[in-house]
């Protein structure tokens, strides 16, 4: 059974220490703050010994000797320790939270930068909702790790170390009695860690699937309502939501088993401590003050273990999230230029496809089979053919959204694979069929922060006859403009960059006759003095092209001018007659 597009790959549990090392790399820029936080943790661990120490001295010395001065001094020392502990923990919490937030900001920037460098083929395989999960909720899980989990674990480790040393120094016999249950606690904690890790991995998979489903169906809500698919869509959402619930309930069952087991083991430890301590007190080899201090320390010793579930909650959620975050960061990026070629500022725009073969996957058929043609500077070539003939694929290869498997594509004699992406983007202007507009004003949508000269956006809008749109404010995806106006904005966006090569992907296929006339006028303005490559279903829009290439099953089946192809009487004539109802070449 094939895997659904929204089904995320399940990752095998990886080595946690390796993940932790990669996570800690994001703390390197803040090593001074981390060092200060560790000092504060050490101070906090030392202050936690003040209470048991003052308790022991009060019971064994001050009270038997009726020494009120010593008792008052011990009480003052204990109160001062509490105030200092509050101040230290406050400073440590603020410091670690700030470091964690800055590290997470760096991680989000790294993820977004990575997403911008990944090839378009990656987005063909991964739904947007899943990627949003990586940048939002997965990073937030790591934030919990940095701001609470790691700090709490380090603090507990330091406190436990200080308590263990104190207990062994004061009376090793009582210490051993308290430590009898540690192997059992370690075993329970290990099983809990493994099972919780599995549960959180499953939760991350289900959450990503929910986000991917929501993103797709909220974006396509018009289609859902238009075709009355609300009930079916709700049923699918109920399924993915229920799967997410089942995954969460599995983690709850792990917690439900862990807490009682831990409580029993801690109770056994306290009981053994009381039995051993009582026996030693009766023999006169142990004072009541030492036993009271041990009982107080034992509570502090086992408290972190009782909090272990909450800490492991954050740690395991972060581990499950970090596995997927680092998998994304390890995705191969678009191939770097093979050579040191740079596009000349005065590019001519000569374009050539040389025996190009391409397929989208190794197990699929070839989409293009030995395609060859050359476009001279200033010429316009049109690509026509039935759906699936390879027209849009040719444009995608020219834009280098994908790389050819055989042959090569050149611009001014330079292989596209040798050009830096920025140079290629400056050379080629693209007008897609489905124009994407960002939220904001029209001028910003035309300029797109490309460092254009002042007034370039307004000049481009004027040249395509869209000056009346310049002051518009656009909502999400530019819903306030018509299809024809979208196309005009796309033309202005391409024109503003003054490209040497212009690529049009069925720019008039979705507009009415009036809008088509405006778009056609914009096309003529945009094409003037530029090399053009046009994909069109409406043959009426490409009749004046210098050459028309007729694609069939991934090959160039025919080529020539509009009149030459009609004279031949092949595929082009069949397409022409089908669309325009022409009865003979003479009609043209």
VOGU-3710 file (C-alpha; in Angstrom, 3 decimals, decimal comma):
1> xxxxxxxxxx> 0,000/0,000/0,000  1,473/3,348/-1,019  2,110/6,007/1,566  -0,217/9,002/1,600  1,194/12,451/0,801  0,278/13,524/4,318  1,743/10,402/5,928  5,001/11,390/7,542  7,902/8,961/7,589  8,376/7,314/10,959
11> xxxxxxxxxx> 11,902/7,710/12,193  13,754/5,002/14,019  14,819/6,040/17,515  18,209/7,693/17,158  21,054/8,054/19,623  19,868/10,693/22,050  23,370/11,845/22,972  24,121/12,729/19,353  20,922/14,761/19,175  21,752/16,534/22,424
21> xxxxxxxxxx> 25,191/17,477/21,090  23,627/19,017/17,996  21,098/20,875/20,131  23,771/22,194/22,459  25,577/23,637/19,435  22,873/26,330/19,354  24,001/27,419/22,831  27,615/28,079/21,799  27,023/31,764/20,981  25,748/32,186/24,553
31> xxxxxxxxxx> 28,451/30,194/26,344  29,135/33,022/28,810  25,489/33,086/29,893  25,450/29,279/30,115  28,560/29,353/32,326  26,908/31,898/34,628  23,780/29,743/34,758  25,899/26,745/35,815  27,491/28,820/38,588  24,023/29,797/39,795
41> xxxxxxxxxx> 22,981/26,141/39,713  25,971/25,207/41,864  25,080/27,971/44,305  21,497/26,737/44,452  22,669/23,164/45,111  24,906/24,344/47,947  22,124/26,414/49,493  19,845/23,375/49,566  22,176/21,786/52,147  21,641/24,658/54,574
51> xxxxxxxxxx> 18,304/23,379/55,871  19,437/19,827/56,833  22,694/21,186/58,311  20,939/23,742/60,528  18,354/21,101/61,523  21,114/18,710/62,630  22,945/21,363/64,648  19,733/22,623/66,249  18,617/19,150/67,411  22,027/17,799/68,454
61> xxxxxxxxxx> 23,598/20,942/69,962  21,441/24,008/70,453  18,329/22,345/71,919  20,094/19,897/74,328  22,361/22,722/75,558  19,466/25,238/75,778  21,679/27,579/73,753  19,228/30,221/72,564  21,966/32,246/70,926  23,058/29,333/68,745
71> xxxxxxxxxx> 19,437/28,444/67,997  18,734/32,028/66,915  21,880/32,093/64,797  20,852/28,841/63,084  17,354/30,201/62,447  18,812/33,390/60,952  21,184/31,369/58,786  18,291/29,237/57,548  16,186/32,334/56,758  19,101/33,977/54,937
81> xxxxxxxxxx> 19,652/30,788/52,938  16,005/30,831/51,874  16,274/34,453/50,702  19,506/33,721/48,824  18,012/30,598/47,289  15,052/32,641/46,039  17,349/35,270/44,511  19,617/32,680/42,905  16,734/30,682/41,426  15,083/33,865/40,138
91> xxxxxxxxxx> 18,278/35,003/38,414  18,936/31,525/37,065  15,382/31,177/35,703  15,488/34,556/33,974  18,931/33,885/32,525  18,172/30,411/31,199  14,835/31,523/29,767  16,533/34,356/27,881  19,260/32,044/26,570  16,668/29,473/25,546
101> xxxxxxxxxx> 14,569/32,025/23,690  17,571/33,369/21,808  18,736/29,859/20,900  15,247/29,054/19,609  15,224/32,263/17,583  18,488/31,136/15,981  17,008/27,689/15,302  13,898/29,165/13,661  16,102/31,359/11,491  18,216/28,332/10,540
111> xxxxxxxxxx> 15,104/26,345/9,648  13,556/29,123/7,580  16,840/29,756/5,805  17,068/26,048/5,054  13,521/25,999/3,685  14,393/28,862/1,337  17,408/26,959/-0,022  15,683/23,619/-0,578  14,804/22,676/-4,163  11,236/22,845/-5,433
121> xxxxxxxxxx> 11,194/19,037/-5,686  11,314/18,922/-1,874  8,032/20,846/-1,681  6,477/18,410/-4,131  7,026/15,694/-1,508  6,206/17,601/1,691  2,921/19,365/2,507  3,113/22,892/3,889  1,336/21,952/7,120  4,046/19,441/7,981
131> xxxxxxxxxx> 6,782/22,011/7,444  4,886/24,526/9,569  4,850/21,924/12,352  8,647/21,731/12,149  9,104/25,507/12,490  6,422/26,105/15,121  5,394/23,321/17,491  8,592/21,268/17,119  10,755/24,301/17,868  8,479/25,147/20,797
141> xxxxxxxxxx> 9,098/21,660/22,201  12,823/22,375/22,071  12,176/25,709/23,762  10,643/23,819/26,669  13,772/21,659/26,766  16,182/24,594/26,864  14,222/26,774/29,272  12,988/24,094/31,687  14,100/20,568/30,887  17,867/20,967/30,528
151> xxxxxxxxxx> 18,145/23,504/33,331  16,011/21,399/35,657  18,007/18,279/34,871  21,332/20,054/35,410  20,073/21,630/38,606  18,767/18,304/39,874  22,030/16,587/38,947  24,065/19,139/40,888  21,697/19,060/43,841  21,698/15,258/43,900
161> xxxxxxxxxx> 25,503/15,195/43,735  25,770/17,604/46,674  23,200/15,636/48,695  24,882/12,280/47,983  28,277/13,637/49,070  26,759/15,146/52,238  24,970/11,904/53,113  28,063/9,748/52,564  30,246/12,098/54,611  27,809/12,343/57,539
171> xxxxxxxxxx> 26,876/8,652/57,772  27,558/6,184/54,964  25,360/3,520/56,587  22,180/5,606/56,358  23,217/6,689/52,864  23,378/3,049/51,710  19,978/2,378/53,261  18,502/5,271/51,285  20,242/4,174/48,062  18,955/0,578/48,108
181> xxxxxxxxxx> 16,092/1,354/45,735  18,174/3,311/43,200  18,659/0,317/40,834  14,891/-0,210/40,777  14,265/3,491/40,121  16,856/3,474/37,328  15,174/0,457/35,697  11,709/2,011/35,925  13,010/5,346/34,584  14,735/3,647/31,649
191> xxxxxxxxxx> 11,607/1,746/30,628  9,584/4,918/31,050  12,031/6,880/28,869  11,902/4,353/26,032  8,119/3,981/26,036  7,549/7,729/26,359  9,965/8,381/23,494  7,982/6,022/21,265  4,722/7,684/22,284  6,042/11,183/21,541
201> xxxxxxxxxx> 7,367/10,166/18,144  3,885/8,958/17,288  2,362/12,201/18,600  4,643/14,291/16,356  3,616/12,226/13,326  -0,095/12,668/14,079  0,260/16,390/14,800  2,079/16,995/11,518  -0,682/15,123/9,687  -3,382/17,276/11,323
211> xxxxxxxxxx> -1,560/20,492/10,392  -1,033/19,339/6,810  -4,707/18,393/6,502  -5,888/21,719/7,954  -3,593/23,799/5,752  -4,740/22,057/2,589  -8,464/22,066/3,323  -8,638/25,578/4,743  -6,840/26,850/1,656  -9,254/24,883/-0,514
221> xxxxxxxxxx> -12,416/25,711/1,446  -14,064/27,216/-1,643  -13,789/23,861/-3,401  -15,020/21,978/-0,332  -18,146/24,107/-0,100  -18,682/24,332/-3,854  -18,915/20,564/-4,232  -20,663/19,893/-0,926  -17,738/17,928/0,473  -18,141/19,171/4,063
231> xxxxxxxxxx> -19,321/15,826/5,417  -16,520/13,834/3,810  -13,924/16,396/4,867  -15,238/16,378/8,440  -15,053/12,569/8,473  -11,416/12,608/7,357  -10,603/15,267/9,952  -12,296/13,162/12,615  -10,071/10,240/11,646  -6,785/12,138/11,841
241> xxxxxxxxxx> -7,934/13,879/15,027  -8,842/10,549/16,629  -5,436/9,125/15,714  -3,819/12,099/17,434  -5,991/11,458/20,507  -5,015/7,770/20,565  -1,329/8,732/20,444  -1,772/11,123/23,379  -3,684/8,524/25,392  -0,784/6,116/24,873
251> xxxxxxxxxx> 1,577/8,627/26,508  -0,890/9,109/29,377  -0,913/5,346/30,001  2,872/5,468/30,323  2,593/8,225/32,929  -0,143/6,334/34,775  2,126/3,308/35,170  5,245/5,281/36,065  3,956/7,353/38,983  2,652/4,503/41,187
261> xxxxxxxxxx> 5,833/2,453/40,602  8,009/5,399/41,589  5,913/6,183/44,682  6,245/2,588/45,887  10,018/2,594/45,454  10,390/5,932/47,280  8,216/4,667/50,134  10,440/1,586/50,408  13,526/3,817/50,545  12,092/5,987/53,333
271> xxxxxxxxxx> 11,018/2,906/55,273  14,488/1,361/55,030  16,002/4,674/56,134  13,732/4,812/59,207  14,434/1,196/60,111  18,209/1,554/59,771  18,258/4,955/61,478  16,072/3,823/64,372  18,314/0,808/64,964  21,461/2,968/64,970
281> xxxxxxxxxx> 19,861/5,524/67,328  18,962/2,750/69,809  22,544/1,470/69,683  23,808/4,987/70,395  25,903/5,200/67,219  23,664/7,833/65,609  22,117/11,018/66,895  18,497/12,019/66,400  19,662/15,216/64,679  21,541/13,277/62,027
291> xxxxxxxxxx> 18,495/11,045/61,417  16,224/14,098/61,145  18,660/15,727/58,711  18,765/12,520/56,670  14,987/12,369/56,485  14,908/15,989/55,337  17,616/15,335/52,763  15,909/12,132/51,606  12,840/14,136/50,694  14,993/16,516/48,670
301> xxxxxxxxxx> 16,889/13,576/47,195  13,780/11,836/45,886  11,897/14,995/44,940  13,730/15,336/41,601  12,883/11,707/40,886  9,230/12,409/41,572  9,515/15,325/39,146  11,292/13,095/36,653  8,102/12,429/34,723  7,570/16,126/34,014
311> xxxxxxxxxx> 11,218/16,616/33,073  11,281/13,561/30,826  8,047/14,832/29,316  9,893/17,909/28,047  13,032/15,961/27,167  11,274/13,218/25,207  9,031/15,699/23,394  12,170/17,636/22,466  14,008/14,492/21,341  11,078/13,469/19,127
321> xxxxxxxxxx> 10,926/16,996/17,679  14,685/17,367/17,264  14,858/14,145/15,252  12,555/15,693/12,656  14,079/19,154/12,863  17,570/17,848/12,185  16,259/15,603/9,457  14,944/18,761/7,788  18,232/20,607/8,383  20,075/17,644/6,820
331> xxxxxxxxxx> 17,975/17,674/3,638  20,186/18,117/0,562  19,925/21,615/-0,826  19,707/22,657/-4,449  22,867/21,695/-6,296  25,528/24,372/-6,112  26,970/25,834/-9,330  29,544/23,459/-10,801  31,851/26,213/-12,024  32,681/29,838/-11,471
341> xxxxxxxxxx> 30,565/31,227/-14,316  28,819/34,532/-13,738  26,116/36,132/-15,844  27,267/39,291/-17,591  25,400/42,479/-16,750  24,658/43,005/-20,476  23,256/39,501/-21,046  22,066/38,831/-24,611  19,525/36,155/-23,660  20,503/33,432/-26,147
351> xxxxxxxxxx> 18,829/30,231/-24,970  19,515/26,622/-26,011  18,248/23,173/-25,010  20,746/20,506/-26,098  19,456/16,920/-26,161  17,626/17,362/-22,832  16,201/14,283/-21,082  14,295/14,556/-17,826  12,052/12,550/-15,507  10,775/13,420/-12,050
361> xxxxxxxxxx> 11,771/10,128/-10,402  13,918/7,127/-11,245  10,906/4,807/-11,321  8,901/7,043/-13,689  8,886/7,402/-17,477  10,844/10,131/-19,212  8,882/13,386/-19,425  11,299/14,922/-21,947  13,143/12,805/-24,507  16,015/14,420/-26,369
371> xxxxxxxxxx> 14,539/17,923/-26,608  16,736/20,331/-28,586  16,104/23,879/-29,791  17,834/27,266/-29,754  16,288/30,705/-29,256  18,297/33,673/-30,495  18,332/36,950/-28,539  15,105/38,856/-29,076  13,217/35,892/-30,541  10,001/34,467/-29,111
381> xxxxxxxxxx> 9,423/30,700/-29,109  6,051/29,198/-28,245  5,518/25,736/-26,779  2,219/24,037/-27,587  0,873/20,517/-27,300  -1,569/18,314/-25,482  -1,649/18,169/-21,679  1,311/16,158/-20,387  3,462/16,759/-23,461  6,228/18,396/-21,364
391> xxxxxxxxxx> 5,628/22,124/-21,874  5,618/23,205/-18,227  8,509/20,834/-17,480  10,661/22,732/-19,993  9,939/25,971/-18,118  10,711/24,342/-14,777  14,089/23,175/-16,079  14,890/26,628/-17,461  14,075/28,146/-14,047  16,223/25,386/-12,555
401> xxxxxxxxxx> 13,555/24,144/-10,212  14,840/20,784/-11,374  18,070/19,714/-13,075  18,265/17,740/-16,286  19,430/14,120/-16,150  20,945/14,179/-19,647  21,986/16,956/-21,957  22,236/20,568/-20,890  20,531/23,976/-21,017  22,583/27,079/-21,780
411> xxxxxxxxxx> 22,050/30,826/-21,567  24,528/32,861/-23,597  26,583/29,689/-23,894  26,783/29,077/-20,127  25,376/25,883/-18,612  22,612/26,759/-16,137  24,222/24,430/-13,605  27,326/26,645/-13,601  25,401/29,830/-12,823  24,725/31,021/-9,275
421> xxxxxxxxxx> 20,954/30,975/-8,573  20,888/34,751/-8,015  22,386/35,375/-11,465  19,910/33,016/-13,112  16,947/34,648/-11,354  18,135/38,064/-12,548  18,387/36,794/-16,135  14,964/35,152/-16,319  11,582/36,756/-15,631  8,688/34,377/-15,045
431> xxxxxxxxxx> 4,944/34,979/-15,362  3,087/31,924/-14,012  -0,431/30,805/-14,741  -1,338/30,798/-11,027  -0,068/34,112/-9,674  0,774/34,172/-5,967  0,372/37,539/-4,250  1,557/38,312/-0,737  -0,307/40,266/1,909  0,578/43,955/1,708
441> xxxxxxxxxx> 0,585/46,732/-0,866  0,836/46,246/-4,604  4,196/48,023/-4,984  5,800/45,646/-2,466  4,378/42,695/-4,408  5,941/44,001/-7,589  9,328/44,906/-6,106  9,672/41,858/-3,787  12,648/43,389/-1,945  14,984/42,813/-4,919
451> xxxxxxxxxx> 16,918/46,035/-4,496  15,266/47,672/-7,489  15,853/51,364/-8,214  13,319/53,802/-6,721  10,234/54,074/-8,880  10,889/50,781/-10,704  7,649/49,244/-9,418  5,548/52,243/-10,506  7,244/52,312/-13,909  6,572/48,601/-14,415
461> xxxxxxxxxx> 2,915/48,990/-13,435  2,543/51,875/-15,879  4,085/49,917/-18,751  1,582/47,057/-18,379  -1,381/49,377/-17,882  -1,868/48,653/-14,189  -1,106/52,030/-12,591  -4,629/52,094/-11,147  -3,655/49,169/-8,918  -0,581/50,821/-7,389
471> xxxxxxxxxx> -2,277/52,011/-4,172  -4,237/48,821/-3,492  -3,771/46,915/-0,238  -3,918/43,157/-0,665  -5,168/40,584/1,827  -4,095/36,956/2,038  -3,179/35,575/-1,410  -4,381/38,831/-2,998  -8,077/37,970/-2,845  -9,158/41,564/-3,599
481> xxxxxxxxxx> -7,993/41,598/-7,249  -9,465/39,857/-10,294  -7,748/37,129/-12,285  -6,890/39,582/-15,061  -5,456/42,079/-12,572  -3,381/39,309/-11,014  -1,844/38,588/-14,406  -1,067/42,265/-14,947  0,687/42,380/-11,575  2,659/39,277/-12,525
491> xxxxxxxxxx> 3,763/40,993/-15,756  4,775/44,102/-13,810  6,689/41,959/-11,310  8,654/40,305/-14,130  9,206/43,577/-16,017  10,493/45,459/-12,947  13,582/43,245/-12,851  14,397/43,996/-16,520  15,175/40,344/-17,395  16,900/39,306/-20,616
501> xxxxxxxxxx> 14,642/36,241/-20,949  10,915/36,178/-20,336  9,045/32,966/-19,566  5,235/32,866/-19,754  3,264/29,862/-18,527  -0,245/30,056/-20,044  -0,582/33,641/-18,842  -3,993/34,169/-20,489  -5,590/30,752/-19,967  -7,817/31,832/-17,053
511> xxxxxxxxxx> -8,986/35,298/-18,107  -11,939/36,557/-20,098  -11,739/38,191/-23,521  -11,490/41,770/-22,207  -8,832/40,868/-19,657  -7,020/38,823/-22,304  -6,760/41,916/-24,496  -5,130/43,871/-21,655  -2,820/40,964/-20,833  -1,922/40,555/-24,520
521> xxxxxxxxxx> -0,996/44,234/-24,722  1,128/43,820/-21,591  2,756/40,768/-23,166  3,745/42,691/-26,271  5,234/45,459/-24,120  7,095/42,949/-21,985  8,439/40,963/-24,955  9,891/43,957/-26,774  13,647/43,436/-27,111  13,651/40,268/-24,970
531> xxxxxxxxxx> 14,035/36,559/-25,587  10,683/34,895/-24,940  9,574/31,354/-24,170  5,799/31,032/-24,034  3,570/28,106/-23,076  0,034/28,554/-24,375  -3,092/26,513/-24,794  -4,788/29,309/-26,732  -3,054/29,184/-30,097  -4,448/32,595/-30,977
541> xxxxxxxxxx> -1,984/34,152/-28,518  1,139/32,670/-30,162  0,422/33,085/-33,886  3,051/35,830/-34,170  5,815/33,886/-32,419  9,081/33,531/-34,355  8,951/29,764/-33,899  6,336/27,387/-32,532  7,447/24,047/-31,076  4,797/21,339/-31,009
551> xxxxxxxxxx> 5,537/18,846/-28,222  4,212/15,302/-28,249  5,094/12,652/-25,648  8,146/14,560/-24,503  9,617/15,205/-27,947  9,600/18,127/-30,358  7,266/16,719/-33,013  6,971/19,846/-35,190  8,529/23,285/-35,401  7,999/26,357/-37,549
561> xxxxxxxxxx> 5,958/29,520/-37,827  2,187/29,545/-37,434  1,608/29,570/-41,219  4,299/26,961/-41,906  2,811/24,532/-39,382  -0,695/24,965/-40,778  0,676/24,210/-44,238  2,310/20,973/-43,031  -1,038/19,649/-41,801  0,172/17,834/-38,685
571> xxxxxxxxxx> -0,437/18,026/-34,940  -0,481/21,818/-34,886  -3,174/22,011/-37,536  -5,260/19,487/-35,597  -4,905/21,588/-32,424  -5,688/24,783/-34,340  -8,821/23,390/-35,945  -9,953/21,895/-32,652  -9,665/25,245/-30,853  -10,659/27,771/-33,488
581> xxxxxxxx> -12,863/25,680/-35,721  -10,707/26,455/-38,757  -11,541/24,347/-41,789  -8,408/24,924/-43,810  -5,112/26,766/-43,695  -6,634/29,464/-45,855  -8,741/30,621/-42,942  -5,571/31,764/-41,217
//
